[in-house]
Amino acid sequence: MKIALFIPCLVNQLMPDVAVATLELLEKLGHEVIFPKGQTCCGQPMTNSGCYNEARNTTMKLLNSFKGVECDAIVCPAASCLVAAKENFHEFDDSPEAEAVIAKLYELTEFLHDVAPIPAFSKAFPHRISLQMSCHGVRMLGLASGSEFMGKPFNKVEAILAKIPGIEIRYPERKDECCGFGGTFAMDEGAVSAKMGKDKAWFHANTGAEYVVGYDPSCMMHLDGMIRRQQLPVQTRHVAQIINAAL
Amino acid sequence: MSHSSSATHAQQAEIFCRDESRVDWHSKALWLMREKRDRAAGSIPEWEQLRQLGSEIKLHTLTNLADLLQQFEANCQANGIQVHWARDGKEHNQIVHEILARHQVKKLVKSKSMLTEECHMNPYLEERGIEVIDTDLGERIIQLAGQPPSHIVVPAIHMKKEEVGDLFHEKIGTEAGASDPTYLTRAARQHLREQFLSADAAMTGVNMAVADKGAVVVCTNEGNADMGVNLPAVQLHSMGIDKIVPNLDSAAVLLRMLARNATGQPVTTYSSMYRGPKAGGEMHVIIVDNGRTAMLQDKILAESLKCIRCGGCLNTCPVYRRSGGHSYSYTIPGPIGIAVGGSKDDTNSIPWACTLCASCSGVCPTKVPLDKIIHHHRRLKAEAGQLPYGKANYMPLVGKLMGSQTAFNCSMSMARGALKILPGSLLKPFAGAWGKYRELPVAPKSSFEHWYKNNRSE
């Protein structure tokens, strides 16, 4: 398939390794990968604060960078940004061109589970990981059933990672409780955000995992900052980095 | 107390968070209720269908609210119940006072009613010489402590048993230093028994008002509503217009979820239906709007009126559990409090006391889309020019910066440089709340864009 990468601003600027891993793993799987120019923020920091007027320009700039791009799918290694992009594109542009872009948007694990499954992993990843089931991926994107849900449980992220030879998957206590990042919440409500992050970091560390693995870079950045402040013996990785290492 | 203060949620929460062991204790106590809820809900195979049904029943009710309210009124009157309509809290309090004054009531026993809290009824009646005794144990505790409830189902959850012991010692004469819950509960029971026997009138809130029966359903675990209502001649029941259900079948669906979602019990110990005055007595129902009709006008806010006040969203809320009920400016704290009180929040901060994690929406038995409503409140606040935390100043700048790729890349490359060159101690003051609590991100060498240009571009 021909895949256009949607690399959110945070990943582009502060976690380029996550973007590189995403690109490499998709190439290893035989896809043609392109990176359309002109991408910027999806507008989430503004719209999540209620500031829709302030979000319009940046959202439209991002949307326009994908309009007319020839590809089968647009793949993003950040669940929360993906959800916001979908919602904000809808909010500011109801043209058929915008709809065409929205219809191709996939979060990375969603794409690897629903659209183009990985046939087999070639390398082992003999490590214990603790999965960070971030909120927007679970409760808005449906990457997994939330712990609140009483129907048949499912977990697309685990389904993908569990096929990696040697991997041992664990979950923190209060499995999918929010890590406390919440965008500008981390600054507005510093004390509560920090306490949530601290609790989450310890719950992950308590699993004895070597790596905390997640699909939402912003949550991972927050947890990484908290883990290093607490000096916990665990490191953060993005799912793309784990998958890429096993291909 | 926090309710009279204009401090933001973040300021109140920061104070609560200073005692970390207390935060842990509070968070754990409420999470325990969430876990009990999970077990109770999980024991019912059709739980998710029940939620869907509950949501549809409430949507149907809200869609036909005027007709159902009139049907309820007519059926109540046929049952000998006197029905009163109150536009707001002030009218509600006046109506209640008028009824009580007519019967020369000196002491009113009341079982749990968040509506009377919302209307600030207790102080109104007390100023007019009527003693109001809250008879729910948790409510009695906070009433004796002179505090507002910190939770809608377990109003004294913020107090430890030792603190209750000290309070009871001072107020109702229990032994100094005694904190055994059984001992304290027995003492409270004895104390309340005297109040029940000497009361001139009784009041309850309403869990459901059954339109086709002209009856109200009241749920308690302590039997205090029934003990109150069955003794004196005059009984009053206050309800918001959103408490209507069409019939008993609908009430049964909601009753199957109410206690399970609240505390994990299959059903409340007492679920009583009152459908007429006792012989020689009077039964009054006061139906209150107090802003609810206005909420119905907004398609998104309207759904918050589907709430049946189980409190499940508070128990799961990671922010509520770590900031305490008194950190919210509105009488009802937590996600549902933000949803129904967001427009009344003069601190302009409670809609931001939320990470939009949406756990509340997943727990809700009537599928109130709480995270969407909270998000919507932020938009309404922004449109009204009521943004907190300096957002009105910096958001336009961020928007402009992000909208201009060149400027954004430039500033980020400067930031990356600063993160690499400057020592953390020097950067922390500039990183605000981030650096105060967390380490700053480790700066990469370059952006992905830059890497792509060097490694993949043709």
Interface residues (C-beta under 8 A of the other chain):
Chain A: I7 C9 V11 N12 Q13 L14 M15 P16 D17 A19 V20 L23 F35 G38 T40 C41 G43 P45 M46 N48 S49 G50 C51 Y52 N53 E54 A55 R56 N57 T58 K61 C135 H136 R139 M140 G146 S147 E148 F149 M150 G151 R174 D176 E177 C178 G180 F181 G182 G183 T184 F185 A186 M187 D188 E189 G190 A191 V192 S193 A194 K195 M196 G197 K198 D199 M221 H222 D224 G225 M226 R228 R229
Chain B: H9 A10 A13 E14 C17 E20 V23 S27 W31 D38 A41 G42 I44 W47 E48 T316 P318 V319 R322 S323 P351 W352 A353 C354 T355 L356 C357 A358 S359 S361 G362 V363 D371 H375 H377 R378 R379 L380 K381 A382 E383 L387 P388 Y389 K391 M395 P396 V398 G399 K400 M402 G403 Q405 F408 N409 M412 A415 R416 G432 A433 W434 K436 Y437 R438 E439 L440 P441 V442 A443 P444 S446 S447 F448 E449 H450 W451 Y452 R456
